Every structure is written in structure tokens, then in C-alpha cells.
Amino acid sequence: MELQNIREHHQAAQRRRVKLTSLEQEINEDREANLERVNMHLERLLDKAEKDHALLRHMAFHYKSRNMSAKARIKSLKAKLSKETKEAKEAKEQDRL
């Protein structure tokens, strides 16, 4: 946005045929070059953030899947344990009689 304002200011100055001093021209060019560098830097940061976001989504899905399978395994092991403890109690009672 600032870059656009600088360009518009520069174009308006050209239309008015106002001559900028060499120092003012150098300042405007430096400002524009700096804004372009900052823009490129921000685009790289945005690309990196998008990649990181995609990776985090993949990791979240992966760990959610692992968590669900672990919960299912725990549930089946609990059922197996309760079944075997019940059978052990019944066998103990059979031995007493």
C-alpha cells in the first residue's frame, strides 16, 4: 500500500512536471527498493507459515489417528482383562467347592 502511494506520488509529480532534486529522487528510489525487499521477505515468511501449517495439520491428523487406535487397543485389553479375571474368580470358586 505504501509502495503504491509512493508510485502515485511519483507519477503525480511527473504529471505536474515538478523536478525533484537528486536527493529527493534517491530517497524515493531507496524507499521503493526497501518496500520491495520487505514485501519479498514477508512473502517468504507467509510461504513458510503456510508450509508449517500444512505440516501441523498432517501431524495433528497422524497423532489423532494414533490416539484413536491406542484407545481402541486399551478398550480391547480392558475387556480381555475383565473376562480373564471373571474366569479366574469362577475357577477359584469351583476349586473351593
The first five atom37 places (N, CA, C, CB, O) and aatype in JSON, in Angstrom:
{
  "aatype": [12, 6, 10, 5, 2, 9, 1, 6, 8, 8, 5, 0, 0, 5, 1, 1, 1, 19, 11, 10, 16, 15, 10, 6, 5, 6, 9, 2, 6, 3, 1, 6, 0, 2, 10, 6, 1, 19, 2, 12, 8, 10, 6, 1, 10, 10, 3, 11, 0, 6, 11, 3, 8, 0, 10, 10, 1, 8, 12, 0, 13, 8, 18, 11, 15, 1, 2, 12, 15, 0, 11, 0, 1, 9, 11, 15, 10, 11, 0, 11, 10, 15, 11, 6, 16, 11, 6, 0, 11, 6, 0, 11, 6, 5, 3, 1, 10],
  "atom_mask": [
    [1, 1, 1, 1, 1],
    [1, 1, 1, 1, 1],
    [1, 1, 1, 1, 1],
    [1, 1, 1, 1, 1],
    [1, 1, 1, 1, 1],
    [1, 1, 1, 1, 1],
    [1, 1, 1, 1, 1],
    [1, 1, 1, 1, 1],
    [1, 1, 1, 1, 1],
    [1, 1, 1, 1, 1],
    [1, 1, 1, 1, 1],
    [1, 1, 1, 1, 1],
    [1, 1, 1, 1, 1],
    [1, 1, 1, 1, 1],
    [1, 1, 1, 1, 1],
    [1, 1, 1, 1, 1],
    [1, 1, 1, 1, 1],
    [1, 1, 1, 1, 1],
    [1, 1, 1, 1, 1],
    [1, 1, 1, 1, 1],
    [1, 1, 1, 1, 1],
    [1, 1, 1, 1, 1],
    [1, 1, 1, 1, 1],
    [1, 1, 1, 1, 1],
    [1, 1, 1, 1, 1],
    [1, 1, 1, 1, 1],
    [1, 1, 1, 1, 1],
    [1, 1, 1, 1, 1],
    [1, 1, 1, 1, 1],
    [1, 1, 1, 1, 1],
    [1, 1, 1, 1, 1],
    [1, 1, 1, 1, 1],
    [1, 1, 1, 1, 1],
    [1, 1, 1, 1, 1],
    [1, 1, 1, 1, 1],
    [1, 1, 1, 1, 1],
    [1, 1, 1, 1, 1],
    [1, 1, 1, 1, 1],
    [1, 1, 1, 1, 1],
    [1, 1, 1, 1, 1],
    [1, 1, 1, 1, 1],
    [1, 1, 1, 1, 1],
    [1, 1, 1, 1, 1],
    [1, 1, 1, 1, 1],
    [1, 1, 1, 1, 1],
    [1, 1, 1, 1, 1],
    [1, 1, 1, 1, 1],
    [1, 1, 1, 1, 1],
    [1, 1, 1, 1, 1],
    [1, 1, 1, 1, 1],
    [1, 1, 1, 1, 1],
    [1, 1, 1, 1, 1],
    [1, 1, 1, 1, 1],
    [1, 1, 1, 1, 1],
    [1, 1, 1, 1, 1],
    [1, 1, 1, 1, 1],
    [1, 1, 1, 1, 1],
    [1, 1, 1, 1, 1],
    [1, 1, 1, 1, 1],
    [1, 1, 1, 1, 1],
    [1, 1, 1, 1, 1],
    [1, 1, 1, 1, 1],
    [1, 1, 1, 1, 1],
    [1, 1, 1, 1, 1],
    [1, 1, 1, 1, 1],
    [1, 1, 1, 1, 1],
    [1, 1, 1, 1, 1],
    [1, 1, 1, 1, 1],
    [1, 1, 1, 1, 1],
    [1, 1, 1, 1, 1],
    [1, 1, 1, 1, 1],
    [1, 1, 1, 1, 1],
    [1, 1, 1, 1, 1],
    [1, 1, 1, 1, 1],
    [1, 1, 1, 1, 1],
    [1, 1, 1, 1, 1],
    [1, 1, 1, 1, 1],
    [1, 1, 1, 1, 1],
    [1, 1, 1, 1, 1],
    [1, 1, 1, 1, 1],
    [1, 1, 1, 1, 1],
    [1, 1, 1, 1, 1],
    [1, 1, 1, 1, 1],
    [1, 1, 1, 1, 1],
    [1, 1, 1, 1, 1],
    [1, 1, 1, 1, 1],
    [1, 1, 1, 1, 1],
    [1, 1, 1, 1, 1],
    [1, 1, 1, 1, 1],
    [1, 1, 1, 1, 1],
    [1, 1, 1, 1, 1],
    [1, 1, 1, 1, 1],
    [1, 1, 1, 1, 1],
    [1, 1, 1, 1, 1],
    [1, 1, 1, 1, 1],
    [1, 1, 1, 1, 1],
    [1, 1, 1, 1, 1]
  ],
  "atom_positions": [
    [[0.83, -1.18, 0.0], [0.0, 0.0, 0.0], [0.88, 1.25, 0.0], [-0.95, 0.0, 1.21], [0.63, 2.19, -0.75]],
    [[1.91, 1.25, 0.83], [2.8, 2.4, 0.87], [3.56, 2.52, -0.45], [3.77, 2.29, 2.05], [3.82, 3.62, -0.94]],
    [[3.92, 1.36, -1.0], [4.61, 1.35, -2.28], [3.72, 1.98, -3.36], [5.01, -0.08, -2.67], [4.2, 2.74, -4.21]],
    [[2.44, 1.65, -3.32], [1.5, 2.22, -4.29], [1.39, 3.73, -4.09], [0.11, 1.55, -4.16], [1.33, 4.48, -5.07]],
    [[1.36, 4.17, -2.85], [1.29, 5.61, -2.57], [2.53, 6.33, -3.09], [1.14, 5.87, -1.07], [2.43, 7.43, -3.64]],
    [[3.68, 5.69, -2.93], [4.92, 6.32, -3.42], [4.88, 6.43, -4.93], [6.16, 5.51, -2.97], [5.24, 7.47, -5.49]],
    [[4.45, 5.36, -5.59], [4.37, 5.39, -7.06], [3.38, 6.45, -7.54], [3.97, 4.01, -7.6], [3.65, 7.18, -8.49]],
    [[2.24, 6.53, -6.87], [1.24, 7.54, -7.26], [1.8, 8.93, -7.04], [-0.07, 7.35, -6.45], [1.59, 9.83, -7.86]],
    [[2.5, 9.13, -5.94], [3.1, 10.43, -5.65], [4.13, 10.77, -6.73], [3.77, 10.43, -4.25], [4.19, 11.91, -7.2]],
    [[4.92, 9.78, -7.11], [5.92, 9.99, -8.14], [5.26, 10.31, -9.49], [6.82, 8.74, -8.27], [5.72, 11.2, -10.2]],
    [[4.2, 9.6, -9.83], [3.5, 9.85, -11.09], [2.84, 11.23, -11.07], [2.44, 8.76, -11.34], [2.86, 11.94, -12.08]],
    [[2.27, 11.59, -9.94], [1.64, 12.92, -9.84], [2.69, 14.01, -10.0], [0.9, 13.09, -8.5], [2.45, 15.04, -10.63]],
    [[3.86, 13.77, -9.43], [4.93, 14.75, -9.55], [5.38, 14.86, -11.01], [6.12, 14.38, -8.65], [5.7, 15.95, -11.48]],
    [[5.4, 13.74, -11.71], [5.79, 13.79, -13.12], [4.73, 14.52, -13.94], [5.99, 12.37, -13.67], [5.06, 15.26, -14.87]],
    [[3.48, 14.32, -13.6], [2.4, 14.99, -14.33], [2.48, 16.5, -14.13], [1.03, 14.47, -13.87], [2.23, 17.27, -15.06]],
    [[2.81, 16.91, -12.94], [2.92, 18.33, -12.66], [4.22, 18.9, -13.22], [2.83, 18.59, -11.16], [4.45, 20.11, -13.22]],
    [[5.05, 17.99, -13.68], [6.35, 18.37, -14.23], [7.18, 19.15, -13.24], [6.17, 19.19, -15.49], [7.89, 20.1, -13.56]],
    [[7.05, 18.69, -11.99], [7.87, 19.28, -10.94], [9.15, 18.48, -10.9], [7.13, 19.29, -9.53], [9.12, 17.25, -10.84]],
    [[10.24, 19.16, -10.93], [11.51, 18.46, -10.92], [11.91, 18.22, -9.47], [12.6, 19.26, -11.67], [11.99, 19.14, -8.66]],
    [[12.14, 16.94, -9.17], [12.63, 16.59, -7.85], [14.14, 16.73, -7.85], [12.2, 15.16, -7.44], [14.82, 16.5, -8.85]],
    [[14.63, 17.12, -6.71], [16.09, 17.2, -6.62], [16.65, 15.79, -6.65], [16.53, 17.95, -5.32], [15.92, 14.82, -6.42]],
    [[17.91, 15.67, -6.92], [18.52, 14.33, -7.0], [18.44, 13.64, -5.65], [20.0, 14.43, -7.45], [18.31, 12.41, -5.59]],
    [[18.51, 14.39, -4.57], [18.4, 13.8, -3.23], [17.0, 13.24, -3.01], [18.75, 14.84, -2.14], [16.85, 12.14, -2.47]],
    [[15.96, 14.0, -3.41], [14.59, 13.51, -3.27], [14.34, 12.28, -4.14], [13.59, 14.62, -3.63], [13.66, 11.35, -3.72]],
    [[14.89, 12.28, -5.36], [14.74, 11.12, -6.23], [15.41, 9.89, -5.61], [15.34, 11.4, -7.61], [14.87, 8.79, -5.66]],
    [[16.59, 10.09, -5.04], [17.31, 8.98, -4.41], [16.54, 8.45, -3.21], [18.72, 9.42, -3.97], [16.47, 7.24, -2.99]],
    [[15.96, 9.35, -2.43], [15.16, 8.93, -1.26], [13.96, 8.12, -1.71], [14.71, 10.16, -0.44], [13.66, 7.08, -1.12]],
    [[13.25, 8.59, -2.75], [12.09, 7.85, -3.26], [12.48, 6.48, -3.78], [11.39, 8.65, -4.36], [11.79, 5.49, -3.53]],
    [[13.59, 6.4, -4.51], [14.03, 5.12, -5.03], [14.44, 4.17, -3.9], [15.2, 5.33, -5.99], [14.15, 2.98, -3.95]],
    [[15.12, 4.72, -2.88], [15.5, 3.88, -1.73], [14.27, 3.37, -1.0], [16.41, 4.68, -0.76], [14.21, 2.22, -0.59]],
    [[13.29, 4.24, -0.85], [12.06, 3.85, -0.18], [11.35, 2.73, -0.93], [11.13, 5.06, -0.04], [10.89, 1.76, -0.33]],
    [[11.28, 2.88, -2.24], [10.62, 1.88, -3.07], [11.39, 0.56, -3.04], [10.49, 2.39, -4.52], [10.79, -0.51, -2.92]],
    [[12.7, 0.62, -3.14], [13.52, -0.59, -3.1], [13.38, -1.28, -1.74], [15.01, -0.26, -3.38], [13.29, -2.51, -1.66]],
    [[13.36, -0.49, -0.68], [13.22, -1.07, 0.66], [11.86, -1.74, 0.82], [13.4, 0.02, 1.73], [11.77, -2.82, 1.39]],
    [[10.82, -1.11, 0.32], [9.49, -1.7, 0.42], [9.4, -2.98, -0.4], [8.42, -0.7, -0.04], [8.74, -3.93, 0.02]],
    [[10.04, -3.02, -1.54], [10.04, -4.24, -2.34], [10.77, -5.36, -1.61], [10.69, -4.0, -3.71], [10.33, -6.51, -1.64]],
    [[11.9, -5.05, -0.95], [12.63, -6.05, -0.17], [11.78, -6.56, 0.99], [13.95, -5.47, 0.37], [11.74, -7.76, 1.25]],
    [[11.12, -5.64, 1.67], [10.26, -6.04, 2.79], [9.11, -6.91, 2.29], [9.7, -4.79, 3.53], [8.76, -7.9, 2.92]],
    [[8.54, -6.55, 1.16], [7.45, -7.33, 0.57], [7.91, -8.75, 0.23], [6.9, -6.63, -0.69], [7.2, -9.71, 0.52]],
    [[9.08, -8.88, -0.36], [9.62, -10.2, -0.7], [9.86, -11.01, 0.57], [10.93, -10.06, -1.5], [9.57, -12.2, 0.63]],
    [[10.38, -10.34, 1.6], [10.64, -11.02, 2.87], [9.33, -11.52, 3.48], [11.37, -10.08, 3.86], [9.25, -12.65, 3.97]],
    [[8.31, -10.68, 3.45], [7.02, -11.07, 4.02], [6.37, -12.21, 3.22], [6.07, -9.87, 4.08], [5.73, -13.08, 3.8]],
    [[6.55, -12.19, 1.9], [6.02, -13.3, 1.09], [6.71, -14.61, 1.45], [6.21, -13.0, -0.4], [6.06, -15.65, 1.53]],
    [[8.04, -14.56, 1.67], [8.75, -15.77, 2.08], [8.26, -16.26, 3.44], [10.27, -15.52, 2.14], [8.07, -17.46, 3.64]],
    [[8.05, -15.33, 4.36], [7.53, -15.72, 5.68], [6.14, -16.34, 5.57], [7.49, -14.5, 6.61], [5.84, -17.31, 6.26]],
    [[5.31, -15.78, 4.7], [3.97, -16.32, 4.5], [4.04, -17.73, 3.92], [3.15, -15.4, 3.58], [3.31, -18.62, 4.35]],
    [[4.91, -17.93, 2.94], [5.08, -19.28, 2.37], [5.53, -20.27, 3.43], [6.09, -19.25, 1.21], [5.03, -21.4, 3.49]],
    [[6.46, -19.85, 4.26], [6.95, -20.74, 5.32], [5.84, -21.05, 6.31], [8.16, -20.1, 6.05], [5.69, -22.18, 6.76]],
    [[5.05, -20.03, 6.66], [3.95, -20.24, 7.6], [2.91, -21.2, 7.02], [3.29, -18.9, 7.95], [2.35, -22.03, 7.74]],
    [[2.65, -21.08, 5.72], [1.69, -22.0, 5.07], [2.22, -23.43, 5.08], [1.41, -21.55, 3.63], [1.45, -24.36, 5.32]],
    [[3.52, -23.61, 4.83], [4.11, -24.95, 4.88], [4.03, -25.52, 6.29], [5.57, -24.92, 4.39], [3.69, -26.68, 6.49]],
    [[4.36, -24.67, 7.28], [4.31, -25.11, 8.67], [2.89, -25.49, 9.06], [4.83, -24.01, 9.61], [2.67, -26.48, 9.77]],
    [[1.92, -24.72, 8.59], [0.52, -25.0, 8.9], [0.1, -26.35, 8.31], [-0.39, -23.87, 8.36], [-0.59, -27.14, 8.97]],
    [[0.51, -26.61, 7.08], [0.18, -27.88, 6.44], [0.82, -29.04, 7.2], [0.64, -27.89, 4.96], [0.2, -30.08, 7.4]],
    [[2.07, -28.85, 7.62], [2.77, -29.89, 8.38], [2.07, -30.13, 9.71], [4.24, -29.5, 8.61], [1.89, -31.28, 10.12]],
    [[1.68, -29.07, 10.38], [0.99, -29.22, 11.67], [-0.36, -29.91, 11.52], [0.8, -27.86, 12.33], [-0.75, -30.71, 12.37]],
    [[-1.07, -29.61, 10.44], [-2.34, -30.3, 10.2], [-2.1, -31.78, 9.99], [-3.06, -29.7, 8.98], [-2.85, -32.62, 10.51]],
    [[-1.06, -32.12, 9.23], [-0.73, -33.52, 8.99], [-0.35, -34.21, 10.3], [0.44, -33.64, 7.96], [-0.79, -35.33, 10.57]],
    [[0.45, -33.53, 11.12], [0.86, -34.11, 12.4], [-0.34, -34.31, 13.32], [1.9, -33.22, 13.09], [-0.43, -35.32, 14.01]],
    [[-1.24, -33.35, 13.33], [-2.43, -33.46, 14.18], [-3.26, -34.67, 13.75], [-3.27, -32.17, 14.12], [-3.74, -35.42, 14.59]],
    [[-3.44, -34.84, 12.45], [-4.2, -35.98, 11.95], [-3.5, -37.28, 12.32], [-4.38, -35.89, 10.43], [-4.15, -38.24, 12.74]],
    [[-2.17, -37.31, 12.17], [-1.39, -38.51, 12.48], [-1.55, -38.89, 13.96], [0.09, -38.29, 12.13], [-1.83, -40.04, 14.28]],
    [[-1.35, -37.91, 14.84], [-1.42, -38.23, 16.27], [-2.85, -38.5, 16.73], [-0.83, -37.09, 17.08], [-3.06, -39.26, 17.68]],
    [[-3.82, -37.89, 16.08], [-5.21, -38.2, 16.4], [-5.52, -39.65, 16.05], [-6.18, -37.24, 15.66], [-6.19, -40.36, 16.8]],
    [[-5.02, -40.1, 14.89], [-5.21, -41.49, 14.47], [-4.54, -42.44, 15.45], [-4.67, -41.71, 13.05], [-5.11, -43.46, 15.85]],
    [[-3.31, -42.11, 15.83], [-2.59, -42.96, 16.79], [-3.32, -43.01, 18.12], [-1.16, -42.46, 17.0], [-3.4, -44.06, 18.75]],
    [[-3.85, -41.88, 18.55], [-4.58, -41.82, 19.81], [-5.84, -42.68, 19.75], [-4.95, -40.37, 20.15], [-6.15, -43.39, 20.71]],
    [[-6.55, -42.62, 18.63], [-7.78, -43.42, 18.49], [-7.46, -44.91, 18.49], [-8.52, -43.04, 17.2], [-8.17, -45.69, 19.12]],
    [[-6.39, -45.31, 17.79], [-6.04, -46.74, 17.78], [-5.57, -47.19, 19.15], [-4.96, -47.02, 16.72], [-5.84, -48.32, 19.55]],
    [[-4.85, -46.32, 19.87], [-4.41, -46.68, 21.22], [-5.61, -46.83, 22.16], [-3.43, -45.62, 21.77], [-5.64, -47.75, 22.98]],
    [[-6.58, -45.95, 22.03], [-7.79, -46.06, 22.86], [-8.54, -47.36, 22.57], [-8.71, -44.85, 22.62], [-9.03, -48.02, 23.48]],
    [[-8.63, -47.72, 21.29], [-9.3, -48.96, 20.92], [-8.55, -50.17, 21.49], [-9.42, -49.08, 19.38], [-9.17, -51.12, 21.96]],
    [[-7.23, -50.12, 21.44], [-6.43, -51.23, 21.99], [-6.62, -51.33, 23.51], [-4.93, -51.03, 21.66], [-6.76, -52.42, 24.05]],
    [[-6.63, -50.18, 24.18], [-6.84, -50.17, 25.64], [-8.21, -50.76, 25.97], [-6.74, -48.73, 26.2], [-8.34, -51.55, 26.9]],
    [[-9.21, -50.38, 25.18], [-10.56, -50.89, 25.42], [-10.61, -52.4, 25.26], [-11.56, -50.22, 24.45], [-11.21, -53.1, 26.08]],
    [[-9.97, -52.92, 24.2], [-9.99, -54.38, 23.99], [-9.19, -55.09, 25.08], [-9.42, -54.74, 22.61], [-9.59, -56.17, 25.52]],
    [[-8.09, -54.51, 25.52], [-7.3, -55.12, 26.59], [-8.06, -55.11, 27.92], [-5.96, -54.4, 26.74], [-7.97, -56.07, 28.69]],
    [[-8.8, -54.04, 28.18], [-9.61, -53.99, 29.41], [-10.69, -55.06, 29.37], [-10.26, -52.59, 29.58], [-10.95, -55.72, 30.37]],
    [[-11.31, -55.24, 28.21], [-12.35, -56.26, 28.09], [-11.75, -57.64, 28.3], [-13.04, -56.17, 26.7], [-12.33, -58.48, 28.98]],
    [[-10.59, -57.88, 27.72], [-9.91, -59.17, 27.86], [-9.52, -59.4, 29.32], [-8.66, -59.22, 26.96], [-9.67, -60.51, 29.84]],
    [[-9.02, -58.36, 29.98], [-8.62, -58.48, 31.39], [-9.82, -58.78, 32.27], [-7.94, -57.21, 31.85], [-9.75, -59.65, 33.15]],
    [[-10.92, -58.06, 32.05], [-12.1, -58.3, 32.89], [-12.65, -59.7, 32.65], [-13.19, -57.25, 32.61], [-13.11, -60.36, 33.59]],
    [[-12.61, -60.16, 31.42], [-13.08, -61.52, 31.11], [-12.21, -62.55, 31.82], [-13.06, -61.76, 29.58], [-12.74, -63.5, 32.41]],
    [[-10.89, -62.38, 31.78], [-10.0, -63.35, 32.42], [-10.08, -63.29, 33.94], [-8.56, -63.1, 31.98], [-9.98, -64.33, 34.59]],
    [[-10.27, -62.11, 34.51], [-10.41, -62.03, 35.97], [-11.73, -62.68, 36.4], [-10.36, -60.55, 36.45], [-11.8, -63.34, 37.44]],
    [[-12.76, -62.5, 35.59], [-14.05, -63.14, 35.9], [-13.9, -64.66, 35.85], [-15.15, -62.68, 34.91], [-14.41, -65.37, 36.73]],
    [[-13.21, -65.16, 34.82], [-12.99, -66.6, 34.71], [-12.12, -67.12, 35.86], [-12.33, -66.95, 33.36], [-12.35, -68.22, 36.36]],
    [[-11.13, -66.33, 36.28], [-10.27, -66.75, 37.39], [-11.07, -66.83, 38.69], [-9.08, -65.76, 37.55], [-10.88, -67.75, 39.48]],
    [[-11.96, -65.87, 38.9], [-12.81, -65.89, 40.1], [-13.72, -67.11, 40.09], [-13.66, -64.6, 40.19], [-13.91, -67.78, 41.11]],
    [[-14.29, -67.39, 38.92], [-15.17, -68.55, 38.81], [-14.4, -69.84, 39.05], [-15.84, -68.58, 37.43], [-14.91, -70.76, 39.69]],
    [[-13.17, -69.93, 38.54], [-12.34, -71.12, 38.74], [-11.98, -71.26, 40.21], [-11.06, -71.06, 37.86], [-11.92, -72.38, 40.73]],
    [[-11.75, -70.17, 40.88], [-11.41, -70.2, 42.31], [-12.61, -70.71, 43.12], [-10.99, -68.79, 42.8], [-12.46, -71.51, 44.04]],
    [[-13.78, -70.23, 42.75], [-14.98, -70.68, 43.45], [-15.23, -72.16, 43.18], [-16.2, -69.84, 43.01], [-15.68, -72.87, 44.08]],
    [[-14.96, -72.63, 42.0], [-15.12, -74.04, 41.65], [-14.17, -74.9, 42.5], [-14.85, -74.26, 40.14], [-14.54, -75.98, 42.95]],
    [[-12.96, -74.4, 42.71], [-11.98, -75.15, 43.49], [-12.4, -75.25, 44.95], [-10.6, -74.48, 43.39], [-12.14, -76.27, 45.6]],
    [[-13.05, -74.24, 45.47], [-13.5, -74.26, 46.88], [-14.56, -75.32, 47.08], [-14.04, -72.89, 47.29], [-14.61, -75.98, 48.13]],
    [[-15.38, -75.47, 46.11], [-16.48, -76.42, 46.26], [-15.99, -77.77, 46.02], [-17.62, -76.13, 45.35], [-16.76, -78.73, 46.1]]
  ]
}
